[in-house]
Amino acid sequence: MLTTSLTAPPAPLGARRRWTVLAVCALSMFLVGVDTTIVNVGLPEIGRGLGVGTRGLEWVVDAYTVVMAGLLIVSGALADRFGRRRVFRCGLLVFGLASLACALAPSPGVLVAARAVQGIGASMLSPVALAIVVNAMPDPRERARAIGVWASVFGLSMAAGPVTGGALIGAFGWRSVFWINAPVVVAALVLVAVFVPESRGERARRLDLPGQALLTAVLCLAVGLLIEGPRVGWTSPAALAGYAVTAAAVAGFVTVERRRAEPLMDLGLFRRPPFVSAVLGATAVFVALNTTLLLHTLYLQHARGWSPLAAGAATLPMALGATVCAPWSGALVGRLGPRRPLVLAGGFVTAGGLCLVGLDRDTGVPLLLLALLLIGVGFGFANAPLTCTAVSGLPSSRAGVAGAITSTARQVGAAVGIAVAGGLLAGTAPAGLPAATRPGWLLVSACGLFLLVAARAAGPRPTGTTGG
């Protein structure tokens, strides 16, 4: 398998150094999470500035998430071969330079291309940073707490992206959401150089280039169909051809992976029900989150005339819920296992979605804020138990690929959520937006219900082998 292996023995770090490593890696991951959602609140302003409609705006968001999802696993393998800190620093540099290109983009095409390059850099940060953290945390319970902190930072970044974006756009315009990355990247590069030790996998694995190409093709085709389907027609010749090519790419990927001695993705993991439920649960959580953010942004700005700053500020309850509950969830996983936090996550997400299925133009602001708070709480409770469920009971040699597949699933969920929400609202007049969002809120509730199903497959208590 080709992924970030956790087989190298951890460096003998003291407690303060271990948690410093976590803090430095979490700062970098904050960038990844923020840039997954910070653009959402700025989409109307970007559209006006560059003359692009809703469907083109979906690509501004999904170019980043799809490319990141497609390259997460191979980035982990490159880190094993060339050194995790080295690849991590390279990812920061690519991410920073691409952010500058986004800020200077003169056209929608250039912006989408620069966002895709941002995704390349982000793919070098997520699994590699997590492997660095796990390598520094040999004790299973300390590792569970670290994953909780990790999930808290990542959850905060995802939920705080619209708040940050709204404030920046209100003060400096939409390009500022990309300019702000530059000083953070510089600080992260310095901190990584000073505090993060180098580590590698026990042995370098060969690159699976055919598998990587087919996986990327599958993700791009599937998300592309979701985005372009409403425009070309779901039963049009172009869409039917897209379905056929996607199915062929999936079949080709499975065939290639089964025949390789060291595949990109260990398909044997999918014979484990807890792993499958964790992967699907991670996808569902991010479908719910990103559907919520895009529907919320376009509804408030187009249907109710709110400013980007006001629309972003309205997501503060979501950010608060995610920030408070993610570390609490990590502590619960360490003591009780993943099942109870997942039940809480599913219940809160379901309740939040149901609050808005009757959304109209006059829906009260307290109900909107309550719904976002509930979804944020559910999101905060979800990430740590899903990660722990994915890797529980696995030897360290397989935990890396399990964590990488789960990270890929999260980004696939983000891309699907944006594509679905954009498809629901594309071409809809402002007066029709509230009604058009209602299927999206039902989807959010369905994602919450799926988490309740996933909780049944989760282990009753933490296991002590791995934590990625």
N, C-alpha and C positions, 0 to 999 in steps of 0.2 A: 504494500500500500504506500501511497505517496502523500505524506502529510507530516505535520510537526510531531515528531516522536518525543516522548517524555522519558526516554530510557536513560539519558545521561544522569549521573548522580548529581544531586544539587550541591552547589557551592556551600561551604560552611559559613553561612552568614548569621550574624547576630540578629536578635529580634528587631532592633531599631533599623538595621540595614534591610531586613526583609520587608518591613512595612514601608520603607522609603522606596524600594524597588516597586512595590505595588502602587504607591502614590504617583511615581513618575510614569509608569505604564498607563495608569488610569487617566492621567492628564492627556496623554496622546489619544487614548480611546475616547475621551470627551470630544475631541475634534471629529472623530469618525461618526459618533452618534449625532452631534449637533448638525453636521453637514448632511445627514440623512433627512432631517426635518426642517432645518432653518430656512430652506428655500420655499417651503410650502406657503408660509404667510406672505412671501414676497412675489408669488406667482402672478397675481393681478398687475403689480407694478412692473414686473419683468415683461409681461405681455404687452403692456402699454408702451414700455420703453423700446422694445425690439419689434413690435408689430406682429405678434404671434398669438394664435388662439389656444384654447384649452388643450387640444390634442398635442400641439407642439410643446406646450408647457409640461405635459406629462413626461415627455422625453427628457426635459431638463432635470427632472427628479430621477427618473428610472435609468437613465444612462449611467448614473453614479452607482445605483444599487445593483443593477444587473451585472455590470463589469466587476464590481467588488465580489458579488456572489460567485461569479464564474471562476475567479482566480484565488479565492481564499485557501483552497486545499493545496494548490501548487505553490503558493507563497510559503506555506508552512514547510513544504518539502525543501524549497530553496533555503529556508532558514536553517534547516537541519544540516544541509550540505555546506553552506558558506558561513554560518554563524548567525544566531538569532539577533544579537545586538546589531550586527552589520546590516542585515536585511531590514531590521526595524528602522535604523537610521536612514537607509535608502528610501524606505517608504515615506518617512517624514519629509525628506527632501522632494520627492516626486509630488507628494500631496501639496506641499507649500508652493512649488512652482506652478502646478496646475491651478491652484487657487488664484494666483496672480493672473493667469491666463483667463480665468472666469471673470475676474474683476474688470479686465480690459476688453472683453469680448465685444466685437462690433456688430455681431449678427447672431441669430438663433443657432445656426449651424456651428459656429465657432464655440458658442457657449455649451452646446450639447457635447461637442468633441472634448472640450476642456473638462467637463464634468466626468466624462468617461475616463480621462487620464487621472482625475482625482480618485476615481474608483480603483484604478490600478494601485495608486499609493496607499489607499485605505486598506486594500486587500493584504498589504504587507504589514499592517499594524495589528489588526484584530486577532488572528490566531497566533501570531508570533508573540505579541504582548502577553496573551494569556498563558502561552507556554513558558515564557520567562517567569511569570508570577508563580505558576504551579511548580516550576523547577526550584523556586526560592522558598516554597512552603511545603516541606516534607511531611509535616504532621497533618493527618486527615481532618481533624476538627479545626485546626488553624486554617487549613486550606478552605474548608467550607465557609468560615467567616470571611476569608479573603474574597471568595467568589461572591458572597453577599455584598461586600463593599464594591467589588467590581460591577456587579449588577446595579448597585445603587448609582454609581457614577454614570454607567452607560444609560440607565433608565432616566436619570436626571438630564443627561445630555439630549436624549431623544425628546423628552417632554419639554425641556427648556428651550429647544431650538426655535420654536415659533415665538416665544417670549423675547428671546434675544434678537431674532430676526425682525420682529415688529418694532422694537426699540431702535435698532440700527437703521432700518428703512425710514422710519419716521424722522430721524435726525439727519441722516446722510445719504439716503437713496439706496436702491437695491444693490448696487455694486459693493456697498460696505459689508454685506454679509460674507463676501469673499476676501476683502482686504483684511478683515479682522483675524483671519487665519495666520497671516504672516508672523506677527510677533509671538503668537503661541507656538508655532512651529520652531522658531528660533530658540525660544526658551526650552522647549522639549528636547531639541538636539543637544543643547548644552547639558541639561540634566541627565540625559541618557549617557552621554560620554563620561560624566563624573561618577554616577551612582550605579548604573546597570552593568553587571558582569556579563562577559561573553559566555555563551553555552552553545552546544551543538548536540545533534542526535548521536546515539552510540555508533551508528554507521549511516553513511549517506545512501539514499535510495535513488534508483534511476528515475528519470523524468518520464512520465507517461504522456507524451505529446499528443498522440491520437485521442486518448481519453479526455485530455484537457480541451482539445479543439471541439470534440463532440459535446462535452458538457456545456461549454460556452454557447455553442450553436443551439442546443436545446433551450437554454434559458432565454437567449435573445429572441428566438422564434416564438416561444410561448408568450413572453411578455409583449412582444410586438403584435401578436394576434389579438391579445386583450386590448391593447391600445387602439389598433387600427380597425378592429372588427366592426365597431359601430359605424365607421365611415365607409368601409368597402362593402359591408353587409356580411352577416355571419354565414350565409349560404352562397355567396358569390364565388365565381371560379377562383379568384385570388385567395379567398379564405380557405376554400377546399384544398387548394394546392398547398397552402400553409400548413393545414392539418396533416396532410400526407408527408410533407417534408419533416415536420416535427416528429411524427410517429417513426419515420425512418431514422431520424437522428437518435431518438430514444433507443430504438432497437439496436442500432449500431453501437451506441455507448455501452449497453448491457453486454453485447457480444464481445466487444473489445476488453471490457473489464474482467469478464469471466476467463478470458484466455491469457491474461498477463500474470506473470509471477508476482509482480509488484505493481498492482493497479493503483490508479489515482484514488479510487474510492473502494473501500472494502465492502462489497455487496453482501458479504456474509453477515454484517451487522444488522441488516434488515430482516434477518430471521429471528431477531430478539424483539418480542413485543414491547418491552419497556423502551427500547431504543426507538422503534418506529413511532410509538406514541409521543416520545419527547421531540422527535424531529417534526412531526405533524403539529404538535402543540406549539413549538417555537414558530412555525409558519403561521399558525392561527393567531398567535399573540400579535405578530407584526402586521398581519392583514388587518386586524382590528385597530391597532394603533394608527396605522397610516391611512386607513379609510376614514377614521375619526378626524384626523388632523386636516386632510384635504377637504372633506365635506364641511367641516367647521369653518375653515378659512374662507372657502368660496361662498358659503351661505352668509356668513357675517358681513363680508365685504361687498358682495354683489346684491344679495337680497335685502340686507338691512343697512347698507351704506356705511359700515364701520371702517375706520382707518386701519392700516396695517398694525399700528401700535396698539389700538384697542383690541383688535382680533387676537394679536399675540398675547396681550395681557390676560385675555379671557382663558388662556390655557394654563395660567398659574396654578389653579387647583389640581390639574393633571400633573404638573411638575412636582407640586408639593406631595401628592399622594405617592408618586413613584419614588421620590427621594426618601420619604419616611419609611415606606414599607419594604423597599428592596433590602436594606441591611437587616431589618427585622426578619424578613424571609430567609436570609442566609443563616441567621442564628437559629431559626426554627428548623431549617434543614439539618444543621449540625446537631441539634438535640433530638429531633423527632423524625427526621427523614422528610422526603419531598411531598408526601401525599397531602398533608394538611394545608401547606401553603398553596398547593395547586388547587385544592378545593376552594380556598378563599379567593384565589385569582379568578377562577371560573365564575364564581358567584358574583363578584364585583363587576367583571366585564359584562356579564349577561345583564345585570341590573342597569348598568350605564347605558347600554344600547337600547334597552326597552324604554328608558326614560324619554327617548327622542323619536320613537317610531311614529308619534303623532305630531311631529314638528310642523309648525306653520310660521308665517311671517310675524305673528304676534306672540310666539312662545316666550314666556317670562325668562329673564336673564337668570334668576336663581335656579330654575330647572336646568338651563344650559350648563351652569357652573357645577351643579350637583352631578350631572351626567359625566362631565369631564373629570371631576374628582373621583367618581367611582371607577371609571376606566383607568385612570392613573394609578389608583390603589391596586386594581387587578394586575396592571402591567408590572408594578413594583413587586408584587408577590410572585409573579410567574417565572422570572428569568433564572433565579438561583435553583429552584427545584427542577426545572427542565434541564439545565446543564448537568446537575448531579444525576438525574435519572438517565441521561444519555450515556454517562461514563461509568455508572455504578456497576460493580461486579466485573469490570473489564481489567485485564492486565495492562500495565503501563504502555506496552507496545501497541495497544489498540486504542488507548484513551485519546491520543492525539487526533486520530482520524475521526473518532466519534465527536469530539468537540468541534472540529473543523466542519463536519457535515452539519452539525446543529447551527453553527454560525452562518453557514451557507443558507440553511433553511430560513433563518431570520431575515436575511436580505432578500431572499426570494419572496417571502411574505410581504416585506415592505414594498417591493416592486409590484406585486399583485394587488396590494391594497390601493396603491396610487392608480394603477391601471383601471381597476374596477370603479373606484370613486370618480375618476375622470370620465370614464365611459358613461356613467349615470348622468353626469351633468353637462357633457359636451353638447353644445348647440342649444342649451336650455336658456330661455329668457329669465331675467331676474325674478319675475313674478312666479315662475314655475319651479324655481329652485327648491323651496321647502318640500314640495311633494316629491320631487325627483330624488331627494336624499333618503326618503323613507326605506327603500330596499337596502340601502347601505347600512342603516341602523339595524335592520333585521340581520344583515350579515355579521355585524359586530356582535350581536347577541348570540348568533349561532357559533361564532368563534369561542365565546365564553362557555357555551354549553359543551363544546368539544373539550375544553380544558377539564371539565368535570369528568369526562370519559377518560382523558389521559391520566387523571389522578388515580383511577382504578388500577392502571398498569404500573404506577410508580411504586418503588420499594417502600416498606413501612419504616425503615430506619436507615441512617447513613452507613455506607460501607467504607472500608478503609484502604482501598487500593489506590485510587486515583482521584483526581478532581477536576480535570480539564474541561 
